[in-house]
Amino acid sequence: MNLLPDWKIAPYSSKLFVLLGIILISSIVITLFSFLLITIILGVSFDEVNMVLNSSNHIHHLFALKLFQSFSSIGMFLIPALLIPKLFKISITDFFPLQSLNKIQIAYAILISIMLIPVINILVYWNAHISMPEFLIGIEQWMKEKETAAAIITERLLVMNGISDLLINIFIIALLPALGEEFLFRGVVLKMLKEWFGNIHTAIWCTAIIFSALHLQFYGFVPRMLLGALLGYVFYWSGTIWLPVLLHFLNNAISVLAEYLMQHNIVQHDLNTLGADDTIYITVISLPILTWMILKLKKGRIEAVPLKVE
């Protein structure tokens, strides 16, 4: 039985209400399920789960945190994205074109991901040093607290003692967010906003703003917004959801790998500062190359199939 009308005749308010409702319900259910699983595995009470998730780097506590993060990505992003086509009686490929990537597209994704590193780093450095006016000092303090809390969780997640930890983190931090966030934002949200505004460019930038804001890491807001816009245009130009998924995955996976190499003294330079410190010349070199590659992608010179947006 279909619970909702066809997508084409459903009002925008209904679509938005259903999406938000699914995200909320799915997040609550999956959080409760992950809490229950943690209580069973670790033998703790429900009241102790929050303490476990926010405590030390004990191996069992890290396992619980990684389990919770995995379920959160699935419940907040991937499940809602996959449910929307079903509920509105519309083909899943209308939201997520699933054309396979060719070798040239894969090569471009890898090269663009590498060229992005120093450009994003210098944007992060600039964004982190923005100061708000004095009358917004309370908001700025709140933003800093959120940023610190997110940094602590990330630092704990990135503790890697061996290859198995590296592979698990690539799955949790790179693969799951790439699938869930791209299917939700570049698939569902972008389609909704495109129909609402009637303009693909407005939809891409609004989606990018929402994408960045929902991460609640305000001192990285601008670079994440620009990355979200790039992912939106890559989706629009290529006509397949897999290209932004691959770019998103590579962006996160490279950071995880770099952290692993740093922790094990395989490399000495922090990848997060590459291009933003005394290596700024790398950004100067990377930026025009990155621009050139994006323009080639826009012009369909990598055997892309443009996305239909009528």
Buried (B, 14 or more C-beta within 10 A) or exposed (E): EEEBEEBEEBEEEBBBEBBEEBBEBBBEEBBEEBBEBBBEEBEBEEEBBEEBBEBEEEEBBBBBBBBBBBBBBBBBBBBBBBBBBEBBBBEBEEBBBEBEBEEEBBEBBBBBBBBBBBBBBBBBBEBBEEEEEEEEEEEBEEBEEBBEEBEEBEEBBBBBEEEEBBEBBBBBBBBBBBBBBBBBBBBBBBBBBBBBEEEBEEBBBBBBBBBBBBBEBBBBBBBBBBBBBBBBBBBBBBBBBBBBBBBBBBBBBBBBBBBBBBBEEEEEEEBBBBBBBEBBEBBEEBBEBBEEBBEEBBEEEBEBEEBEBE
